[in-house]
Amino acid sequence: YLTPLWFVRDLFIIGIFSPIIVFLCKKYPKIFISVLSCMFVFNSYLTFMYLGGWLCVYFFSLGIFTQLKEIDLIKKNRILDSILITFSVLCLFCSIYNHSLVSKASSNILILCLLLILFRYASRLVAKYGCNKLFERLSESSFFVYALHCITIFHLSFLQICLWSTRRILCADTYELGLVISYFITPFICYGVCYTVYWILKRKIPTIVNIVSGNR
């Protein structure tokens, strides 16, 4: 039950290998990122290292690459927004109705597209409305939720019951679209549970919560 410490493990390993990653991003940026992207898209995981599915290496490298190349991922660009949304819709349908390699690749491309869309629109919301009380309350719990969510998903049986019940209600065994909807409901339930735990602990033992969350 050391699941919440997975990110610490990844940070330690990334810290050790960061000079190599920075060197590759500077010396062979296109080749290095292209190889990692292909491995990510086609599920070629480095199981002998098992760095949380090695995804930390990929996304850490992407971050270094965009920083070194001064690529602004959140700069307003309607063409890029349209491309990301179009790709997301196409990849969603491909991942639902195709159970081949195309389906797996589409699912992973969808993850990248949705992450970019999330970052871009979240930054615009903050820029437009400022950091109000709602944003502050949600953001201050983000690291705690980030560390706790694995326990909520994998070790608490009532979440599995919620997932099972939504699948039954939506007839997910018969209709694949119901399975997809049920899949997207799960993180909202997970976040709700984690945020409730954070809110209760924050009221009862705020000092300990601040220490556990790194006072972020």
Salt bridges, closest charged atoms under 4 A:
ASP10 OD1 - ARG9 NE 3.00
ASP81 OD1 - ARG120 NE 2.77
ASP81 OD2 - ARG124 NH2 2.80
ASP173 OD2 - ARG168 NH1 3.23
GLU176 OE2 - HIS99 NE2 2.74
